[in-house]
Amino acid sequence: MPSLVGSEMCIRDSINLYPEIPAYLEYDAPYYRVRVGNFRTKLEAIKIKHQISKNFPGAYPVPEIINFSQLKY
């Protein structure tokens, strides 16, 4: 969903369905992007992708530099 309203709805749904997975709203002109989770490995990201894909079928892993201090473990 490229619109701000659609992205905010997606963030809200993600937080309600998966409160243990952090969600982020990012703007990459001209699109808004919703990103969830902070993962050390691609395997961790793929496991969560399978978990959330029933509610977010368009989800896919994206390589990203993360802040390790935000990790819970």
Rosetta blueprint (number, residue, H / E / L):
1 M L
2 P L
3 S L
4 L H
5 V H
6 G H
7 S H
8 E H
9 M H
10 C H
11 I H
12 R H
13 D H
14 S H
15 I H
16 N H
17 L H
18 Y L
19 P L
20 E L
21 I L
22 P L
23 A E
24 Y E
25 L E
26 E E
27 Y E
28 D E
29 A L
30 P L
31 Y E
32 Y E
33 R E
34 V E
35 R E
36 V E
37 G L
38 N L
39 F L
40 R L
41 T L
42 K H
43 L H
44 E H
45 A H
46 I H
47 K H
48 I H
49 K H
50 H H
51 Q H
52 I H
53 S L
54 K L
55 N L
56 F L
57 P L
58 G L
59 A L
60 Y L
61 P L
62 V L
63 P L
64 E L
65 I L
66 I L
67 N L
68 F H
69 S H
70 Q H
71 L L
72 K L
73 Y L
